[in-house]
Amino acid sequence: MSDVSSDTVLSTGTTTARTLASRGADNLNVKDYGAVLNGTTSDYGPFNHAYQAAADNGTIVIPGGNFYTGGVFPNTTGKTVNWHLLSTLDYSTSTPGTNPVGSLGDGDLLAGYWAGRYNMAKTITTNTAGGFAVLELSLTNNTSNFAGEVCSNLSVQGQSTTAAGAGTWNVVSNIYSGATSRGAAGDIGIFSQIYRSGATATWLYSGANNDLTGLPPNAAGAMIGMELDNICNGPEATAVAYAPILRRRSFINLDVQTSPVSSWQATTSYALGAVVADNTNTYTAICTGAGTSGGTIPTFPTSNGIFTISGATWASGLVTFTTSAAYQTGMTAGQTFFVQITGCTPSGYNISSINEAPIYATVVNSTTFTVPLAANPGLITVFGSAQIAAIVDGSVVWSFGTTIACEIGTGIYFGTNSGSSAVLGTGISSNVTYYNAAIDLSFSAFESRHGSKPAAIRLGSGQIIDFTGNQFLTGQNLHTLQYVSASASLQYQVTGTSVFTITDGGNTDTLESYSVADTKVVGAQISGYGTPSGNSKISSFPGASATLAQCSEMIAQIITDLKAHGLLGV
């Protein structure tokens, strides 16, 4: 048979003919280098020759259903090779420790069938800035209104139908961390990050555990939204180095960090919605009029100015507002800026951009601007004010954004859908031994912002703090502390009866007595005392030489005073 490697062929549907030798070199095959794969003959040499011959990012095919016998693959740096298994490769007859999957070259990828499942494997020894990924998926969703299923980079579906419920794990992440250095990066089982530059809502992680059985918990298996297990040994720190805030071991870390804000750049094109830091790096400015910045950094507004509204008319979906004084200088007709309207009657004229989508106003002149408003609020009777802060920078309009700070309203939130009958038994439950504190806020600082009134713990009227819980219904709410708004008092109750009360006015009431060092000094009021008659005085009491009349006067005064203080009653 003659050599046909130089013969050319044209694949169906293609346009360029190539030689058989060229097509055969697209993917190397270990058998082309003498691999036998019979489990007895060493294939180290053929595997090594194929590896050395492969180009960077080239592919080497390993026919499946065979045995590999040989040494460890050479760790050749400077290139990566894709090993493609056509089916399972058995290396059980090889020398222990010579699994080719675990002995690839630096950055090489092995993909194919392995032990009955599709497998990808990679070994990395070279530290590179770009990093490596065994599998990388990329999805760009440019649909403006996607009515079907969600767009997803990866969709994994599993089904468990066995009566015994053997356990189905849709996604498994295992890291065998053997690094000895306490590096800053650390090993992470699952990492997810979102970069939001638009106004859409984002969820870093979202899931739903749907119970379709209708059975109570004691009639079915556990239903857990998320379980986190820290399995470890040894103390967190030595006694002399005790510092729980270091969080060397922690189940959940919630870290608050400020997003970086780009610095302003001269003669730069800025699109609508671009955000930059101001000249003090304290506030942000938002581009509300696209254009090119000037050559010198402007003085950005640090707050919204308040301008009195002197007129407002609605027509064809637009409100034209007039201010009593110029609200801007330098802006031209048609440029846009942020605005907030408050204090108007009817209230339909009040337009807010706080906690809502930003409201853009359009310049008419220095005292007039328009704002889109679909419905006519009617004749305006009370003129409110407009909050505006905008400047012109070259041909860019910058509006005041916000302070450069990370303020997160809620760390952990428990909620339910509107109108739902769902209730929660216990918000946070614990059954462990603490050696520091169940809740430790001693490292925290509290400060007022935006008129807030910070508190370490905030409860509503009638909400109870229970000191007698014992995990049984009979032990609940035996000794409680609560504020009762009906009586405007803080009450300590025992089995539902108030035994000590402090009113908003500072009065105190006890069910039994007041004691000092376990000695009763004030008890319940003694009644039966009438109102003393005759004279009573407290000054100039002569002591041992007092007459009977003087003693009577003093006793009358004491009775009067004790009754006035509520210690004696009629």
Residue, then its C-alpha position, 0 to 999 in steps of 0.5 A: m500500500s502506497d503512502v497517501s499522506s500527501d494526498t489532498v482531501l476536501s471535507t464536505g461543506t468546506t472550501t480549502a483542501r488539505t493533505l491527509a498528513s496536515r489533517g492528521a496532525d490537528n490532534l495527536n494520538v498516543k498510538d501514533y507514537g507507539a502506545v500499546l495500552n495493553g496493561t503490560t507494556s510501558d507506554y511512558g515513552p510514547f506518551n512523553h514523545a506525544y507530549q513533547a511533539a504537541a504544540d502549545n494548546g494542542t490536543i493529544v487523543i488517548p483511545g479509551g477502554n485501554f490500560y496505561t502502564g508507565g511512569v509519571f508524565p514529565n512536568t514540562t513548563g512553557k506550554t499547555v496540552n489538552w489531553h482528550l480521553l475517548s473513554t475511561l483510561d484504566y491505570s490500575t496496572s501502572t506503578p502506584g502514584t503514576n496516575p496520568v490524570g494527576s501527573l500532567g504538565d503544568g496547566d495541562l487539561l485532561a478531558g474525557y470519560w473517566a471512571g464512568r463520568y466525564n472528567m476534567a483535570k488540571t495541575i498548576t505549578t506556575n504562578t501566573a497573574g492571569g490564573f487558570a480555570v478548568l472550565e470557563l463559561s461566558l454568557t452575554n445577555n443583551t435581551s431587553n425583555f426575555a419572557g422565557e426561562v432565565c438565561s444561565n451560564l450553567s444549568v444543573q438538574g437532578q432527580s431523586t426517585t428512590a424510596a430510600g432517598a439515597g441522596t442526590w447532590n446536584v453540585v459538589s465542591n471539594i478542595y484538599s487544601g494542603a498549603t502550609s502558608r497563611g496566605a492572604a488569598g486562601d482556598i475558596g470552595i465556591f466564589s461568586q461576584i457581581y459587578r453592577s453598573g446598571a439599575t437592575a436588582t442583583w442577588l449574589y446567591s438565590g435559591a428556594n427549597n420548595d416543600l410540595t409534600g404538605l407534611p409537617p416537619n415531624a412526618a418528613g425529613a429535615m428541610i434546610g435552606m443552607e447548612l454550614d459545618n465547620i469541622c475542626n480541632g484545637p482551640e481558636a487561640t491561646a489564652v494570652a492571645y484571645a481575640p475573637i474579633l480576628r474571626r480565625r474560625s467563623f461560619i458567616n463573615l459579613d464584611v462591609q466595604t466601600s466600592p471604588v469610585s473612579s477619579w475624574q479625568a480631564t478631556t474625557s468622554y463620559a456617558l450618561g450614568a458615569v460616576v466619578a469621585d469629586n475633588t475631595n474624594t468625599y462625594t460622587a458625581i453622576c453624569t446626567g448630561a453626556g459629553t466631554s469633560g473640561g481641562t480642569i477638575p471642577t468644584f463638584p456640589t457637595s449637597n443638593g441646593i434648595f430652590t423655592i418653586s414659584g410656578a408649576t404647570w402640566a401639559s402633555g406628560l410634562v410639568t414645567f417648574t419655575t424657581s424664584a431664583a436661578y437654580q443653575t449657571g452654565m447649563t444650556a437648554g436640553q441638558t439634564f440633571f437630577v431633581q427632587i420636588t417636595g412640599c407641593t399640593p397636590s402631592g402629585y407634583n412631589i417627585s422623589s429620586i431617593n430610593e427610586a429610579p433617578i428623576y431627570a429634569t431638562v433645562v429650559n433656562s436658568t429658572t425653568f425646567t421640565v420633568p416628565l409626569a404622566a398624569n395631571p395632578g391638577l391646579i397647584t395650590v402650595f408651591g414647594s421646593a426643588q432640590i438640585a445640585a448640578i454643574v457644567d464641566g466642559s460639555v458634561v453635566w454632573s449632578f450630586g450623587t452621594t457620599i462615598a461610603c458603604e451604608i447597608g440597611t440590613g445585615i440579615y433580614f427575615g421576611t415573607n411575601s406580601g399577604s403570605s400566611a408564612v410564619l417563622g418559629t425562631g429567628i436564630s436558634s442555638n444549641v452550643t456552648y459559648y465561651n465568649a458571648a452569643i451576641d458581642l457588640s462591644f467592638s461596634a460603634f454606633e452613630s446617627r446618620h440621616g436623622s437615624k437613632p441607632a440602638a444596639i437592640r431595638l424592640g417594639s412595645g409588648q415584645i418580650i425578653d424571656f429569661t426562663g426558656n428551657q426548650f419546653l413550652t412549660g418553661q416559656n415566659l415565666h420571667t419576662l421583661q417588656y415595655v407596655s405602651a398602654s401603661a407607658s412603663l417597663q415591666y418585669q413580670v413573673t408568670g404574667t404578673s408585673v412585680f416591678t415597674i418603671t414608668d416613663g415619668g420615673n416612678t417605680d412600683t414593686l409588688e412586695s418591698y424595697s430592700v437594701a443588702d437583703t434588708k427590707v426598708v420599705g414594704a407595702q403601705i400600712s393603712g388605717y391612719g386618720t388625718p391628724s388634727g391640731n397643730s403640727k410642726i417639725s422645727s425646734f423640737p427640744g428632744a428629751s425635754a419635750t412636752l406632751a403637746q410638742c411630742s403630739e405635734m411632731i408625731a402629727q407631722i411625721i404621720t402627715d409626711l409619711k402619708a404624703h409619701g404614700l408609706l401610710g394610708v387612711 
